[in-house]
């Protein structure tokens, strides 16, 4: 099992059902979010590295299937990098003729993703945060029930 935690980032889970091979990447920035060559090519490099690793192990590019997760808008008022990441992943799969068989993109909360490469199964857990006034408060233990050392 492979696990990652996502906010505005996007994870692409690729799987070849016939060879029972799969893998996952974690895209921080899509292709066109910076002026230098490294920033512009990050998304494409992450996708190609994953695809090439699967092909080297025996997967067939024509059988690859994708599941896409993430791309949340985590901070209101800033540029929506999550939307750009999600758009990049969807467009890459479309351009490369890799069917996207499942996706959970966008929203305003993070996600924990678990992916089983041999079966292609993926599980998503939404990460919700509670407001400070809704968090449970622990009361101190009554005197005498504390686990401490008594000095005398």
DSSP file (Angstrom, degrees, kcal/mol; ACC not computed):
  #  RESIDUE AA STRUCTURE BP1 BP2  ACC     N-H-->O    O-->H-N    N-H-->O    O-->H-N    TCO  KAPPA ALPHA  PHI   PSI    X-CA   Y-CA   Z-CA
    1    1 A X              0   0    0      0, 0.0     2,-0.4     0, 0.0   115,-0.2   0.000 360.0 360.0 360.0 139.4    0.0    0.0    0.0
    2    2 A X  E     -A  115   0A   0    113,-3.0   113,-2.7     2,-0.0     2,-0.4  -0.937 360.0-168.7-112.6 136.9    1.2    3.5   -0.8
    3    3 A X  E     +A  114   0A   0     -2,-0.4     2,-0.3   111,-0.2   111,-0.2  -0.966  11.5 165.3-128.7 143.2   -0.1    6.5    1.2
    4    4 A X  E     -A  113   0A   0    109,-2.0   109,-3.0    -2,-0.4     2,-0.4  -0.977  27.8-133.7-147.2 160.7    0.0   10.2    0.8
    5    5 A X  E     -A  112   0A   0     -2,-0.3     2,-0.4   107,-0.2   107,-0.2  -0.973  27.5-165.9-117.0 131.6   -1.6   13.3    2.2
    6    6 A X  E     +A  111   0A   0    105,-3.3   105,-2.4    -2,-0.4    64,-0.1  -0.904  26.1 156.9-122.5 143.8   -2.8   16.0   -0.2
    7    7 A X  S    S-     0   0    0     -2,-0.4    65,-2.5   103,-0.2    64,-0.3   0.279  90.9 -16.2-117.1-101.1   -4.0   19.6    0.1
    8    8 A X  S    S+     0   0    0     63,-0.3    77,-0.2    62,-0.1    78,-0.1   0.636 118.1  97.1 -81.2 -14.2   -3.7   21.5   -3.2
    9    9 A X        -     0   0    0     62,-0.1    62,-2.5    61,-0.1     2,-0.4  -0.251  69.4-136.1 -67.9 162.6   -1.3   18.9   -4.6
   10   10 A X  E     -CD  27  70B   0     17,-1.9    17,-3.6    60,-0.3     2,-0.5  -0.982   8.3-154.4-124.0 135.3   -2.7   16.1   -6.8
   11   11 A X  E     -CD  26  69B   0     58,-2.3    58,-2.1    -2,-0.4     2,-0.6  -0.921   5.6-157.9-105.7 133.6   -1.9   12.4   -6.7
   12   12 A X  E     -CD  25  68B   0     13,-0.7    13,-1.7    -2,-0.5     2,-0.6  -0.960   3.5-162.2-109.5 120.9   -2.2   10.3   -9.8
   13   13 A X  E     -CD  24  67B   0     54,-3.0    54,-1.9    -2,-0.6     2,-0.4  -0.917  10.6-169.6-101.5 117.9   -2.6    6.6   -9.2
   14   14 A X  E     +CD  23  66B   0      9,-2.7     9,-2.3    -2,-0.6     2,-0.3  -0.861   7.2 177.0-109.6 145.8   -1.8    4.6  -12.3
   15   15 A X  E     -CD  22  65B   0     50,-1.9    50,-2.1    -2,-0.4     2,-0.6  -0.993  26.6-154.3-151.4 136.6   -2.6    0.9  -12.7
   16   16 A X  E  >> -CD  21  64B   0      5,-3.1     5,-1.3    -2,-0.3     4,-1.2  -0.951  14.5-162.3-107.8 108.6   -2.3   -1.8  -15.3
   17   17 A X  T  45S+     0   0    0     -2,-0.6    -1,-0.1    46,-0.6    47,-0.1   0.819  84.7  53.1 -65.0 -31.4   -4.9   -4.4  -14.4
   18   18 A X  T  45S+     0   0    0      1,-0.2    -1,-0.2    45,-0.1    41,-0.0   0.896 118.4  33.3 -72.9 -39.0   -3.5   -7.2  -16.6
   19   19 A X  T  45S-     0   0    0      2,-0.1    -1,-0.2    -3,-0.1    -2,-0.2   0.523 101.8-130.5 -92.7  -5.1    0.1   -7.0  -15.1
   20   20 A X  T  <5 +     0   0    0     -4,-1.2     2,-0.4     1,-0.2    -3,-0.2   0.890  61.0 137.9  55.8  42.5   -1.2   -6.0  -11.6
   21   21 A X  E   < +C   16   0B   0     -5,-1.3    -5,-3.1    98,-0.1     2,-0.3  -0.948  20.7 154.1-118.6 139.1    1.3   -3.2  -11.5
   22   22 A X  E     -C   15   0B   0     -2,-0.4     2,-0.3    -7,-0.2    -7,-0.2  -0.964  14.0-179.2-154.1 170.2    0.6    0.3  -10.3
   23   23 A X  E     -C   14   0B   0     -9,-2.3    -9,-2.7    -2,-0.3     2,-0.3  -0.973  15.1-136.5-164.2 170.4    2.1    3.4   -8.8
   24   24 A X  E     -C   13   0B   0     -2,-0.3     2,-0.3   -11,-0.2   -11,-0.2  -0.992  10.5-166.9-138.5 143.0    1.4    6.8   -7.5
   25   25 A X  E     -C   12   0B   0    -13,-1.7   -13,-0.7    -2,-0.3     2,-0.4  -0.751  15.9-138.5-119.3 176.1    2.9   10.3   -7.8
   26   26 A X  E     -C   11   0B   0     -2,-0.3     2,-0.6   -15,-0.2   -15,-0.2  -0.924  15.8-156.7-138.8 105.9    2.4   13.5   -5.9
   27   27 A X  E     +C   10   0B   0    -17,-3.6   -17,-1.9    -2,-0.4     3,-0.1  -0.772  16.0 176.1 -96.0 119.0    2.3   16.7   -8.1
   28   28 A X  S    S+     0   0    0     -2,-0.6     2,-0.4     1,-0.3    -1,-0.2   0.867  72.7  13.2 -84.8 -42.5    3.2   19.9   -6.3
   29   29 A X  S    S-     0   0    0     56,-0.1    -1,-0.3   -19,-0.1    14,-0.2  -0.996  73.9-129.5-136.6 139.7    3.0   22.2   -9.3
   30   30 A X    >   -     0   0    0     -2,-0.4     3,-0.8    51,-0.2    12,-0.3  -0.113  45.6 -83.9 -75.0-173.9    1.7   21.8  -12.8
   31   31 A X  T 3  S+     0   0    0      1,-0.2     3,-0.4    10,-0.2    11,-0.2   0.846 118.1  44.5 -63.0 -39.7    3.8   22.7  -15.8
   32   32 A X  T 3  S+     0   0    0      1,-0.2    -1,-0.2     9,-0.1     8,-0.2  -0.120  77.8 101.5-108.0  38.5    3.2   26.4  -16.2
   33   33 A X  S <  S+     0   0    0     -3,-0.8     2,-0.3     6,-0.4    -1,-0.2   0.329  80.7  35.9-104.1   9.1    3.5   27.8  -12.7
   34   34 A X        -     0   0    0     -3,-0.4    -5,-0.0     2,-0.1     0, 0.0  -0.955  69.2-124.7-152.4 171.2    7.0   29.2  -12.8
   35   35 A X  S    S+     0   0    0     -2,-0.3     2,-0.1     4,-0.1    -1,-0.1   0.721  84.7  78.3 -94.3 -22.3    9.5   30.9  -15.1
   36   36 A X  S  > S-     0   0    0      1,-0.1     4,-2.0     4,-0.0     5,-0.2  -0.484  88.6-112.5 -88.3 162.8   12.4   28.5  -14.8
   37   37 A X  H  > S+     0   0    0      1,-0.2     4,-1.5     2,-0.2     5,-0.1   0.855 113.6  57.0 -60.1 -38.4   12.6   25.1  -16.7
   38   38 A X  H  > S+     0   0    0      1,-0.2     4,-0.7     2,-0.2     3,-0.2   0.931 109.3  44.4 -62.0 -46.0   12.3   23.1  -13.5
   39   39 A X  H >4 S+     0   0    0      1,-0.2     3,-0.8     2,-0.2    -6,-0.4   0.912 112.6  51.7 -64.6 -41.7    9.0   24.6  -12.4
   40   40 A X  H 3< S+     0   0    0     -4,-2.0     4,-0.3     1,-0.2    -1,-0.2   0.769 116.6  39.1 -68.5 -24.7    7.5   24.4  -15.9
   41   41 A X  H 3X S+     0   0    0     -4,-1.5     4,-2.8    -3,-0.2     5,-0.2   0.400  84.3 100.1-107.4   3.5    8.3   20.7  -16.3
   42   42 A X  H <X S+     0   0    0     -3,-0.8     4,-2.5    -4,-0.7     5,-0.2   0.926  85.5  44.5 -58.4 -49.8    7.6   19.4  -12.8
   43   43 A X  H  > S+     0   0    0     -4,-0.4     4,-2.1   -14,-0.2    -1,-0.2   0.931 116.1  45.8 -62.3 -47.2    4.1   18.0  -13.6
   44   44 A X  H  > S+     0   0    0     -4,-0.3     4,-2.9     1,-0.2     5,-0.2   0.914 112.9  50.9 -63.1 -43.2    5.2   16.3  -16.8
   45   45 A X  H  X S+     0   0    0     -4,-2.8     4,-2.7     1,-0.2     5,-0.2   0.921 109.3  50.6 -60.9 -43.8    8.3   14.9  -15.3
   46   46 A X  H  X S+     0   0    0     -4,-2.5     4,-1.7    -5,-0.2    -1,-0.2   0.911 113.9  44.9 -61.2 -42.2    6.3   13.4  -12.4
   47   47 A X  H  X S+     0   0    0     -4,-2.1     4,-2.5    -5,-0.2    -2,-0.2   0.936 114.9  46.6 -67.7 -46.4    3.9   11.8  -14.8
   48   48 A X  H  X S+     0   0    0     -4,-2.9     4,-2.9     1,-0.2     5,-0.2   0.876 109.9  53.8 -66.8 -37.0    6.5   10.5  -17.2
   49   49 A X  H  X S+     0   0    0     -4,-2.7     4,-2.1    -5,-0.2    -1,-0.2   0.924 111.5  46.0 -61.8 -43.0    8.7    9.1  -14.3
   50   50 A X  H  X S+     0   0    0     -4,-1.7     4,-2.0    -5,-0.2    -2,-0.2   0.943 114.7  46.7 -64.4 -48.1    5.7    7.1  -13.0
   51   51 A X  H  X S+     0   0    0     -4,-2.5     4,-2.4     1,-0.2    -2,-0.2   0.936 113.4  48.3 -60.2 -47.7    4.7    5.8  -16.4
   52   52 A X  H  X S+     0   0    0     -4,-2.9     4,-2.4     1,-0.2    -1,-0.2   0.870 108.9  53.6 -64.0 -36.9    8.3    4.8  -17.3
   53   53 A X  H  X S+     0   0    0     -4,-2.1     4,-1.0    -5,-0.2    -1,-0.2   0.906 111.1  46.5 -63.6 -40.4    8.8    3.0  -14.0
   54   54 A X  H  <>S+     0   0    0     -4,-2.0     5,-2.5     2,-0.2     4,-0.4   0.906 111.7  50.8 -67.8 -41.0    5.6    1.0  -14.6
   55   55 A X  H ><5S+     0   0    0     -4,-2.4     3,-1.3     1,-0.2    -2,-0.2   0.897 106.0  55.6 -63.9 -40.0    6.7    0.2  -18.2
   56   56 A X  H 3<5S+     0   0    0     -4,-2.4    -1,-0.2     1,-0.3    -2,-0.2   0.812 107.6  50.5 -61.7 -29.1   10.1   -1.0  -17.0
   57   57 A X  T 3<5S-     0   0    0     -4,-1.0    -1,-0.3    -3,-0.3    -2,-0.2   0.460 133.1 -86.1 -90.7  -1.6    8.4   -3.5  -14.7
   58   58 A X  T < 5S+     0   0    0     -3,-1.3    -3,-0.2    -4,-0.4    -2,-0.1   0.469  78.1 140.4 116.5   1.5    6.2   -4.9  -17.4
   59   59 A X      < -     0   0    0     -5,-2.5     2,-0.5    -6,-0.1    -1,-0.3  -0.372  47.4-129.8 -71.4 157.4    3.1   -2.7  -17.6
   60   60 A X    >>  -     0   0    0      1,-0.1     3,-1.9    -2,-0.1     4,-0.6  -0.954   5.7-143.2-110.6 123.5    1.6   -1.9  -21.0
   61   61 A X  G >4 S+     0   0    0     -2,-0.5     3,-1.0     1,-0.3    -1,-0.1   0.825 100.0  60.2 -55.2 -34.5    0.9    1.8  -21.6
   62   62 A X  G 34 S+     0   0    0      1,-0.2    -1,-0.3    36,-0.1    -3,-0.0   0.706 106.3  47.4 -68.7 -19.2   -2.2    1.0  -23.6
   63   63 A X  G <4 S+     0   0    0     -3,-1.9   -46,-0.6    35,-0.1    -1,-0.2   0.470  82.3 124.1-100.5  -2.7   -3.7   -0.7  -20.5
   64   64 A X  E <<  -D   16   0B   0     -3,-1.0    35,-0.6    -4,-0.6     2,-0.3  -0.308  39.5-168.1 -64.0 140.4   -3.0    2.0  -17.9
   65   65 A X  E     -De  15  99B   0    -50,-2.1   -50,-1.9    33,-0.2     2,-0.3  -0.954   8.3-144.4-126.2 146.5   -5.9    3.4  -15.9
   66   66 A X  E     -De  14 100B   0     33,-2.9    35,-2.3    -2,-0.3    36,-1.0  -0.871  15.0-171.1-118.2 146.8   -5.8    6.5  -13.8
   67   67 A X  E     -De  13 102B   0    -54,-1.9   -54,-3.0    -2,-0.3     2,-0.4  -0.995  18.8-158.5-128.6 128.6   -7.4    7.6  -10.5
   68   68 A X  E     +De  12 103B   0     34,-2.0    36,-2.3    -2,-0.4     2,-0.3  -0.894  13.8 173.2-115.9 137.0   -6.9   11.3   -9.6
   69   69 A X  E     +De  11 104B   0    -58,-2.1   -58,-2.3    -2,-0.4     2,-0.3  -0.975  37.8  24.1-139.8 150.9   -7.1   12.9   -6.1
   70   70 A X  E     +De  10 105B   0     34,-1.7    36,-2.1    -2,-0.3   -60,-0.3  -0.708  35.4 139.8 107.5-149.7   -6.5   16.2   -4.5
   71   71 A X        +     0   0    0    -62,-2.5   -63,-0.3   -64,-0.3    36,-0.1   0.802  37.5 167.6  74.6  30.8   -6.4   19.8   -5.8
   72   72 A X        -     0   0    0    -65,-2.5     2,-1.1   -63,-0.4    10,-0.3  -0.375  43.6-120.9 -75.5 155.3   -8.2   21.4   -2.9
   73   73 A X        +     0   0    0     34,-2.9     3,-0.1     1,-0.2    -1,-0.1  -0.828  40.2 172.5 -92.8  97.7   -8.3   25.2   -2.4
   74   74 A X        +     0   0    0     -2,-1.1     2,-0.5     1,-0.2    -1,-0.2   0.793  59.9  41.4 -84.0 -30.1   -6.7   25.2    1.0
   75   75 A X  S >  S-     0   0    0      4,-0.2     3,-1.4     3,-0.0    -1,-0.2  -0.952  79.4-135.4-127.5 113.8   -6.2   29.0    1.5
   76   76 A X  T 3  S+     0   0    0     -2,-0.5     3,-0.1     1,-0.2    -2,-0.0  -0.368  87.7  26.6 -64.4 139.4   -9.0   31.4    0.6
   77   77 A X  T 3  S+     0   0    0      1,-0.4    -1,-0.2    -2,-0.1     2,-0.2   0.232  99.4  97.9  94.5 -14.2   -7.8   34.5   -1.2
   78   78 A X  S <  S-     0   0    0     -3,-1.4    -1,-0.4     1,-0.2    -3,-0.0  -0.567  90.0 -72.8 -99.3 169.2   -4.7   33.1   -2.8
   79   79 A X        -     0   0    0     -2,-0.2     2,-1.7     1,-0.1     3,-0.2  -0.275  49.8-114.3 -58.7 147.8   -4.3   31.7   -6.3
   80   80 A X     >  +     0   0    0      1,-0.2     4,-1.5     2,-0.1     3,-0.3  -0.561  47.7 161.7 -89.9  76.1   -6.0   28.4   -6.7
   81   81 A X  H  > S+     0   0    0     -2,-1.7     4,-2.7     1,-0.2    -1,-0.2   0.808  72.0  63.8 -64.9 -29.5   -3.0   26.2   -7.4
   82   82 A X  H  > S+     0   0    0    -10,-0.3     4,-2.5    -3,-0.2    -1,-0.2   0.915 102.2  48.1 -60.2 -43.5   -5.2   23.2   -6.5
   83   83 A X  H  > S+     0   0    0     -3,-0.3     4,-2.6     2,-0.2    -1,-0.2   0.900 111.8  50.0 -64.2 -40.5   -7.4   23.8   -9.5
   84   84 A X  H  X S+     0   0    0     -4,-1.5     4,-2.4     2,-0.2    -2,-0.2   0.901 111.2  49.4 -64.7 -40.6   -4.4   24.2  -11.8
   85   85 A X  H  X S+     0   0    0     -4,-2.7     4,-2.3   -77,-0.2    -2,-0.2   0.929 112.5  47.3 -62.9 -45.2   -2.9   20.9  -10.5
   86   86 A X  H  X S+     0   0    0     -4,-2.5     4,-2.4     1,-0.2     5,-0.2   0.920 112.0  49.8 -63.2 -44.2   -6.2   19.1  -11.1
   87   87 A X  H  X S+     0   0    0     -4,-2.6     4,-2.7     1,-0.2     5,-0.2   0.917 110.1  51.3 -61.2 -43.4   -6.6   20.6  -14.6
   88   88 A X  H  X S+     0   0    0     -4,-2.4     4,-2.8     1,-0.2     5,-0.2   0.943 110.7  47.5 -58.6 -48.8   -3.0   19.5  -15.4
   89   89 A X  H  X S+     0   0    0     -4,-2.3     4,-2.2     1,-0.2    -2,-0.2   0.914 114.3  46.3 -62.2 -43.8   -3.6   15.9  -14.3
   90   90 A X  H  X S+     0   0    0     -4,-2.4     4,-2.2     1,-0.2    -1,-0.2   0.924 115.0  46.8 -64.2 -44.1   -6.9   15.6  -16.2
   91   91 A X  H  X S+     0   0    0     -4,-2.7     4,-2.9    -5,-0.2    -2,-0.2   0.886 110.6  52.6 -66.9 -38.2   -5.4   17.1  -19.4
   92   92 A X  H  X S+     0   0    0     -4,-2.8     4,-2.3    -5,-0.2    -1,-0.2   0.950 110.9  46.6 -61.9 -48.6   -2.3   15.0  -19.2
   93   93 A X  H  <>S+     0   0    0     -4,-2.2     5,-3.0    -5,-0.2     4,-0.2   0.911 114.5  47.7 -60.9 -42.3   -4.3   11.8  -18.9
   94   94 A X  H ><5S+     0   0    0     -4,-2.2     3,-1.3     1,-0.2    -1,-0.2   0.941 112.7  48.3 -62.8 -47.5   -6.6   12.9  -21.8
   95   95 A X  H 3<5S+     0   0    0     -4,-2.9    -1,-0.2     1,-0.3    -2,-0.2   0.846 115.0  45.3 -61.7 -35.4   -3.6   13.9  -24.0
   96   96 A X  T 3<5S-     0   0    0     -4,-2.3    -1,-0.3    -5,-0.2    -2,-0.2   0.314 112.7-117.3 -93.4   8.2   -1.8   10.6  -23.3
   97   97 A X  T < 5 +     0   0    0     -3,-1.3     2,-0.7    -4,-0.2    -3,-0.2   0.869  64.3 146.2  57.5  40.3   -5.0    8.5  -23.8
   98   98 A X      < -     0   0    0     -5,-3.0    -1,-0.2    -6,-0.2   -33,-0.2  -0.931  48.1-130.2-105.7 110.0   -5.0    7.2  -20.3
   99   99 A X  E     -e   65   0B   0     -2,-0.7   -33,-2.9   -35,-0.6     2,-0.8  -0.358   8.6-140.4 -63.4 134.2   -8.6    6.7  -19.1
  100  100 A X  E     +e   66   0B   0    -35,-0.2   -33,-0.2     1,-0.1     3,-0.1  -0.860  23.4 177.7 -93.2 109.1   -9.4    8.3  -15.8
  101  101 A X  E     +     0   0B   0    -35,-2.3     2,-0.3    -2,-0.8   -34,-0.2   0.587  65.6  11.2 -93.1 -10.9  -11.7    5.8  -14.1
  102  102 A X  E     +e   67   0B   0    -36,-1.0   -34,-2.0     2,-0.0     2,-0.3  -0.961  64.3 172.6-161.2 146.8  -12.2    7.7  -10.8
  103  103 A X  E     -e   68   0B   0     -2,-0.3     2,-0.3   -36,-0.2   -34,-0.2  -0.989  20.1-173.1-156.3 151.2  -11.4   11.1   -9.4
  104  104 A X  E     +e   69   0B   0    -36,-2.3   -34,-1.7    -2,-0.3     2,-0.3  -0.798  33.0 161.4-142.5  96.5  -12.0   13.3   -6.4
  105  105 A X  E     +e   70   0B   0     -2,-0.3   -34,-0.2   -36,-0.2     2,-0.2  -0.883  36.5   8.3-124.7 148.4  -10.7   16.7   -7.2
  106  106 A X        +     0   0    0    -36,-2.1     3,-0.3    -2,-0.3   -34,-0.1  -0.476  61.8 119.0  88.7-156.8  -11.2   20.2   -5.7
  107  107 A X  S    S-     0   0    0      1,-0.2   -34,-2.9    -2,-0.2    -1,-0.1  -0.402  72.3 -87.3  85.9-167.2  -13.1   21.1   -2.6
  108  108 A X  S    S+     0   0    0    -36,-0.2     2,-0.3    -2,-0.1    -1,-0.2   0.271  94.0  76.0-128.6   9.1  -11.7   22.9    0.5
  109  109 A X  S    S-     0   0    0     -3,-0.3    19,-0.1  -102,-0.1   -39,-0.1  -0.905  75.0-113.8-123.7 153.6  -10.3   20.0    2.6
  110  110 A X  E     - B   0 127A   0     17,-0.7    17,-2.7    -2,-0.3     2,-0.3  -0.183  28.3-143.0 -73.7 173.2   -7.2   17.9    2.4
  111  111 A X  E     -AB   6 126A   0   -105,-2.4  -105,-3.3    15,-0.3     2,-0.5  -0.990  10.5-145.0-139.7 145.4   -7.3   14.1    1.7
  112  112 A X  E     -AB   5 125A   0     13,-2.7    13,-2.4    -2,-0.3     2,-0.4  -0.972  27.3-161.6-106.3 126.6   -5.4   11.1    2.9
  113  113 A X  E     -AB   4 124A   0   -109,-3.0  -109,-2.0    -2,-0.5     2,-0.4  -0.914  12.1-170.4-114.0 133.8   -5.0    8.6    0.0
  114  114 A X  E     -AB   3 123A   0      9,-2.6     9,-2.8    -2,-0.4     2,-0.4  -0.984   9.7-173.9-118.4 134.8   -4.2    4.9    0.2
  115  115 A X  E     -AB   2 122A   0   -113,-2.7  -113,-3.0    -2,-0.4     2,-0.8  -0.996  18.7-154.1-134.8 130.2   -3.5    3.0   -3.0
  116  116 A X  E >>> - B   0 121A   0      5,-2.9     4,-2.5    -2,-0.4     3,-0.8  -0.885  11.5-162.9-102.2 102.8   -2.9   -0.7   -3.5
  117  117 A X  T 345S+     0   0    0     -2,-0.8  -101,-0.2     1,-0.2    -1,-0.1   0.790  83.5  54.3 -61.2 -32.0   -0.7   -0.9   -6.6
  118  118 A X  T 345S+     0   0    0      1,-0.2    -1,-0.2   -97,-0.1   -97,-0.0   0.805 122.7  26.1 -74.5 -27.6   -1.4   -4.6   -7.3
  119  119 A X  T <45S-     0   0    0     -3,-0.8    -2,-0.2     2,-0.1    -1,-0.2   0.632  96.4-126.5-109.2 -17.7   -5.2   -4.3   -7.3
  120  120 A X  T  <5 +     0   0    0     -4,-2.5     2,-0.2     1,-0.3    -3,-0.2   0.478  57.7 148.5  81.9   1.8   -5.7   -0.7   -8.3
  121  121 A X  E   < -B  116   0A   0     -5,-0.6    -5,-2.9    -6,-0.0     2,-0.4  -0.484  24.6-172.7 -71.6 137.9   -7.9   -0.2   -5.2
  122  122 A X  E     -B  115   0A   0     -7,-0.2     2,-0.4    -2,-0.2    -7,-0.2  -0.983   9.0-164.6-131.3 145.1   -7.8    3.3   -3.8
  123  123 A X  E     -B  114   0A   0     -9,-2.8    -9,-2.6    -2,-0.4     2,-0.4  -0.995   4.9-160.8-130.2 137.0   -9.3    4.7   -0.6
  124  124 A X  E     -B  113   0A   0     -2,-0.4     2,-0.5   -11,-0.2   -11,-0.2  -0.952   5.4-171.2-118.6 135.2   -9.8    8.4    0.3
  125  125 A X  E     -B  112   0A   0    -13,-2.4   -13,-2.7    -2,-0.4     2,-0.2  -0.990  22.2-134.3-122.7 122.3  -10.3    9.9    3.7
  126  126 A X  E     -B  111   0A   0     -2,-0.5     2,-0.8   -15,-0.2   -15,-0.3  -0.547  15.0-138.0 -74.5 138.3  -11.2   13.6    3.9
  127  127 A X  E     -B  110   0A   0    -17,-2.7   -17,-0.7    -2,-0.2     2,-0.4  -0.863  25.7-176.9-101.4 108.1   -9.2   15.5    6.5
  128  128 A X        -     0   0    0     -2,-0.8     2,-0.4   -19,-0.1   -19,-0.1  -0.828  12.9-150.5-106.2 143.0  -11.5   17.8    8.4
  129  129 A X        -     0   0    0     -2,-0.4     2,-0.3     0, 0.0    -2,-0.0  -0.895  12.7-135.3-110.8 145.2  -10.4   20.3   11.0
  130  130 A X        -     0   0    0     -2,-0.4     5,-0.1     1,-0.1     0, 0.0  -0.726  25.9-106.2 -95.3 145.2  -12.6   21.4   13.9
  131  131 A X    >>  -     0   0    0     -2,-0.3     3,-2.1     1,-0.1     4,-0.7  -0.337  38.5-106.5 -61.7 154.6  -12.9   25.0   15.0
  132  132 A X  G >4 S+     0   0    0      1,-0.3     3,-0.9     2,-0.2    -1,-0.1   0.848 119.8  54.8 -54.8 -38.0  -11.1   25.7   18.3
  133  133 A X  G 34 S+     0   0    0      1,-0.2    -1,-0.3     3,-0.0    -2,-0.1   0.599 106.7  52.6 -75.6  -7.5  -14.3   25.9   20.3
  134  134 A X  G <4 S+     0   0    0     -3,-2.1    -1,-0.2     2,-0.1     2,-0.2   0.510  84.1 104.3-101.5  -6.7  -15.4   22.5   19.0
  135  135 A X  S << S-     0   0    0     -3,-0.9     2,-0.0    -4,-0.7    -4,-0.0  -0.533  81.3-105.6 -76.5 140.4  -12.2   20.6   20.1
  136  136 A X        -     0   0    0     -2,-0.2     2,-0.5     1,-0.1    -1,-0.1  -0.348  29.3-143.2 -65.4 144.0  -12.6   18.4   23.2
  137  137 A X        -     0   0    0     -3,-0.1     2,-0.5    -2,-0.0    -1,-0.1  -0.932   8.7-138.8-109.9 129.4  -11.0   19.8   26.3
  138  138 A X        -     0   0    0     -2,-0.5     2,-0.3     3,-0.0     3,-0.0  -0.750  14.8-142.3 -88.4 128.8   -9.3   17.4   28.7
  139  139 A X        -     0   0    0     -2,-0.5     3,-0.1     1,-0.1     2,-0.1  -0.647  27.1-103.2 -85.8 146.1   -9.9   18.1   32.4
  140  140 A X        -     0   0    0     -2,-0.3    -1,-0.1     1,-0.1     3,-0.1  -0.381  41.8-101.9 -66.6 148.1   -7.0   17.5   34.8
  141  141 A X        -     0   0    0      1,-0.1     5,-0.1    -2,-0.1     3,-0.1  -0.405  45.2 -96.3 -67.0 144.7   -7.3   14.3   36.8
  142  142 A X    >   -     0   0    0      1,-0.1     3,-2.3     3,-0.1     4,-0.3  -0.251  53.7 -83.6 -59.4 151.3   -8.4   14.8   40.4
  143  143 A X  T 3  S+     0   0    0      1,-0.3    -1,-0.1     2,-0.2    -3,-0.0  -0.310 119.3  30.9 -57.8 136.2   -5.6   15.1   43.0
  144  144 A X  T 3  S+     0   0    0     -3,-0.1    -1,-0.3     2,-0.0    -2,-0.1   0.093 108.0  71.5 100.4 -21.4   -4.5   11.6   44.0
  145  145 A X  S <  S+     0   0    0     -3,-2.3    -2,-0.2     2,-0.1     2,-0.1   0.364  71.3 114.0-103.7   3.2   -5.3   10.0   40.7
  146  146 A X        -     0   0    0     -4,-0.3     2,-1.3    -5,-0.1    -6,-0.0  -0.456  69.8-128.5 -76.4 147.3   -2.4   11.7   38.9
  147  147 A X        +     0   0    0     -2,-0.1     2,-0.2     2,-0.0    -1,-0.1  -0.698  66.0 113.7 -93.2  82.9    0.4    9.6   37.5
  148  148 A X        -     0   0    0     -2,-1.3     2,-0.5     0, 0.0     0, 0.0  -0.763  68.8 -93.7-139.5-176.3    3.3   11.5   39.0
  149  149 A X        -     0   0    0     -2,-0.2     2,-0.6     2,-0.0    -2,-0.0  -0.905  29.7-145.3-107.1 132.9    6.1   11.2   41.6
  150  150 A X        -     0   0    0     -2,-0.5     2,-0.4     2,-0.0     0, 0.0  -0.878  13.2-159.2-101.2 120.1    5.5   12.5   45.1
  151  151 A X              0   0    0     -2,-0.6    -2,-0.0     1,-0.1     0, 0.0  -0.816 360.0 360.0 -98.2 136.0    8.6   14.1   46.6
  152  152 A X              0   0    0     -2,-0.4    -1,-0.1     0, 0.0    -2,-0.0   0.334 360.0 360.0-144.0 360.0    8.8   14.4   50.4
